[in-house]
Amino acid sequence: MAALRPITWKRALAATWLGSVVVLAVAAPYLPLPFPPAAPDLAHPLLPPFRLAQHWLGTDGQGRDVLANLVFGARTAVAFTLPAAALAAMLGALLGGAAGFWHNRARLPLPYWLVAAGLGWWGLSLPADRAGLAVAVLAAGWQIAAGALPSLRAATPALRLPLDALVLGAIALLGSVPRLVLVLTLGGAGLQPAALLALLVLSSWPESARLVRAEMLRVRSLPFMAAAEALGLPAQRRWWRHALPHALHPLRAAFPMSLAALVGLENTLSFLGIGFAPTTPSWGRLLGSVRLAPTAWWLAVFPALILIISIISLRTFARGLTK
């Protein structure tokens, strides 16, 4: 067995900080904070830190407590970026793993093509969109019947799916536009947090897909995969049970890096006032409030320090996983 990697003091500090941020995010509603994050104290706007016992880290231009916004900003960051990074990694792993395993030789039964075409026709509201929906429903029924009747399943044609070309084309298309520009273009008109989360997932999966696809190309040539094929195991089982778990190893180090990128992107959007309601606490929104009060240094220093330490900790943790 390989020896366990020693935990360096840098990784220990990074893990301690990240664990503290997660604990703080979970415990934020239960902490005995003097003020809630959105409550204004009109008697003490722009109060410097350490001047008043109730406002230990000062207030912003509307009298909102900086400490409460930092604490609940951690909750916003964790609740938003962790699901986005996890869903993007899952989507990229499935697409990249399938593309690397089947290349362009995958074959898809005709009903699946008709379901996708019918739903796409209906979803885009093209002319006779109800006919597209009817085609999708009939094709789904056809596939269900084919699964129960071997004779119908044998008679159902299957068309070749250029899966690898499609995935690589999508990766190249999304890579040709900077992620921030893409998110600002699609989300600048105003999106609900759930829609913004979906947008970040759809714009972040290519990194995971590229890594898993490259690893899948190596895994497919290993002897145990040839043995599984010689035993007559179905291709779907060989992919899901044997190939894909081995191809996911690069995601161990890629996930913290993706999370660091999404933390920075989420706070950039909050800084620009995109995605969340104005009452939602965020480190980026707190950092952006310094534009209205340039002399209020505490509005920039405290959230910037937390952001810098969090991103450095994630990168340090990722580097430790690659060694």
N, C-alpha and C positions, 0 to 999 in steps of 0.2 A: 504493500500500500504506500501511496505517496505521503510524505511527511506533511503535517499541517503547517501552513504558512504562519510565521510568528506575527502577532499583532503589534505593530509599531505604535509609538506614542502618538504619531500624527493620525493614524487610523482610529486609535482609541478616542482622541479628542474629537475627530470628525463624527464618529458614531455617537459620542455623548451629546454633542450639539444637536445632531439630527434627531436623536431620541427625545431630547428636551423640547425641541420644536413640536414634535408630534404629540407629546404629552401635554404641552401647553395648549395646542389646538383642541385636543379632546376635552381638557378640563376648563377651557375658557369660560363657559357659561356658569361654572360653579365656583369660580375664584371670587374672593371678597374684594372686588375692585370698588373704589369709591364712586366711580361714575360709569355708566354704560357708554359704549363707544360713540353712539350717535347723539347723546344728550349734550346740548350746548350750555355752557356756563357764561352767560352774557356779561356777568360782572368781571370775568377774568379772561378776556380774549388776548391771544398772543402772550400768555404768561410764560416767562423763561423757566427752565427746569430748576428744581430745588429751591423754589421761592415760597411755595405753599404746600402744606402737608397733604392736602387732598389731591393736588396735581403734582405728583413727584417728578414727572418728566415734562411738565409744562402743558400748554394748550395751543391749538391752532387758531386761525383767524376768526373762527366761529365759537371759540371757547370749548371745543371738544377735547377731551382728555387724550394726550398722546400715548400714555401707557396703555389705556384701554384699547386704543386703535392698533397698537403694536401687537397686543395679545390676540385680539380678534382678527387682526390681519394674518396671523399665523394660521388661524382656523380657516380663513378663506383660501390661503395658499395651499394648505394640505388638502382641503376638501375639493379643490378644483384641479390641481396639477397631478395629484396621485392617480385619480381615475383616468385623466387624460393620458398620462404616460402608460398606465397599465393597458388601457384599451388600444392605444396605438401600437404597443408591443405585441399584443395578441393578434391584432389585425395584420401587422407586418409579418409576424411569425407564420400565420396561416397562408398568406399570399406568397411570401418568399419560399416557404417550405414546399408548397404545392408546385410553384414554378420550377424549383430546383429538382424536384423528384420526377415530375412528369414531362418537363420541357414543353414542347409543342405537340406531344403525342397523346395528350389526354383526349378521351372520347366521351362526349356528353349525349345522353339520349335526347331524341328530338323533342319530347314534351318539355324538357327543361329550357330549351331554346325558345319554345313557344310561350312558356310562362314568363321568361325574361322580356321577350319582345312585347307581349301583351301588357305586362305591367308597366314597361317603359312608355308604351304608346298612351296608356291611360294616365300615367303620372305626369307626362308632359302636356296633357290636355290637347292632343292633336285631333284633327277631324275624326269623327266616329270613335271617340275615345271609349264609349261604352262597348263597342265591338271588340276593342283591344282587351278590355277587362273580361269580356265573355270568353275570348280565346284563351286567356290565362287560366280561367276557371276550368274550362273544358280540358286544357292540356294537363292541369294538375290532377283532374279526375282520371285522365288517361294513364298518367304515371302511377297513381295509386292502384288502379286496376291491374296495371302491368306488374306491379309488385306482388299481387296476389295470384295472378294467372301466369304460369311459366310460358305457356304458348304465346300469349300476347307479348310478354317480355322479350321472347326470342324474336318476334316479328317486328319489334320497335327498332327503327334505324337509329344509329348513333353517329353524330357528326364530330369531326375533329375540332378540338378547341386549342387555338394557339396561346396557351396559358402563359408560357414564358415570355412570348413577345408582348402580350398585353400587359403583364406586370412590369417588364422592363420599360415599356413605353410610358406607362403611368408614372414610374419613378423618374424617368427623364423629363416628363412634362412638369411634374411638381418641382423637380430640381431646377428647372429653368427660371422659376420665379422665386425670389427670396420669400421665406415664410412670413416675415412681418408684413411685407408688401401685400401678399396674398390675403392674409387675415384682415389687414386694414381695408383692403378693397372690398372684400365680401362682407365684413362685419362693421364697416364704418357707418353704414346706414342705420345701425342699431339692431342688436340681436339679444335674445333672451340668453341667460347663462347656459341653458341646456343646448341651445343651438350653437353657441360659441364653443362649448365643449366638443360637440360633434365636429365643428370646423377645425379645431386644433387636432383632433384625432385623425381626421382625413388628411391633414397636411403634415402630420408627423410620422406616419407609418413607414415611409420609404426607407429610413435608416435601418429599422429593424428588419424589413424585408430584404434589403441588400445583404445584410450580415447573415441571416438565416439561409438565404438562397446560396450564398457562397459556401457555407458550411455543409449544406445539403449535397452540393456537388461532390464534396469529399466523402461524405458519409455513404452515398450511393455506391461508391467503389470499394467499400470495405468488405472483407470476407463474410461477415455475419449477414450482410444483406443478400449476398449471392446464395448463402445457405438457406435463408428464409424463402427466397424465390424458388430454389430447388425443392423445398418441401411442399411447394404448391400453395403457399399462403396468398390470399388475395392482395392485390396491389394496395387497396385502401387500408388493409390491416398492416401491411408492411410499412406504409407511410406513417400511419397514426401511432402504432404501438412500438415500432422499432427505429425508424429513421428520424421522425420529428423530435423525439426526446433528446437524441444525440445532437441534432442540429441547433438546439436552443441554447447551447452553452455560451456562445458569444453574447447573448443578451444579459448575462450576469453583470458584465462591465458596462454594456451599452445602456442599460436601464437607468443607473444613476446619472449618466451623462445626459440622457434624454430628459430626465426629470429636472436637471439643472437648467437645461435650455428652456423648458416649459415654465419654470419658476421665473426666469428672466423675462420671457415673453408675456406671461400673465401680468407681471408688474409693469411692464412697458405699456400694455393696453390699459391698465388701471391708471397709470400716469397720464395717458392721453384721454381718459374718461370714456373708454369703450368697454362694453360688455356687461358691466355691473351697474346696479342702481347707485345713485349718488350717496345713499345712506349705507351702502355696504362697505365695511372697513377693509382696507387693503394697504399693504406697505407702499405700493406704487402710488395709490391715491394720496396717501399722507405725504409722500415725497413730492408729488405734484403740487401740493398746497403751498409749497415754498415760493412758487411763482407769484402768488398774491402778496407775499410778505418776504422779500429777499433777505431781510436782516434777521429773520427768525431761523437761525442756524440749526436749532434743535429739530426743526421739521425735516431737515435734510440729513443730518448726521445720524440720528438713531435708526431710521428705516434703512438708510444706505449701509450702515454697519451690519445690520441683521441680514440684509440681502447678500452682501459680499461674503460674510462668514458662511451663510447657508450654501451658496454656490461653490465656494472653495471647499467646504466640507464634502459636498456631493462629488466633486471632481477628485478629491483625495481618496474618498472611499472607492470610487471607480478605478483609480490607478492601482489601489491595493488589490483589487480583484483580478487584475490582468497580470500580476507578477507571479 
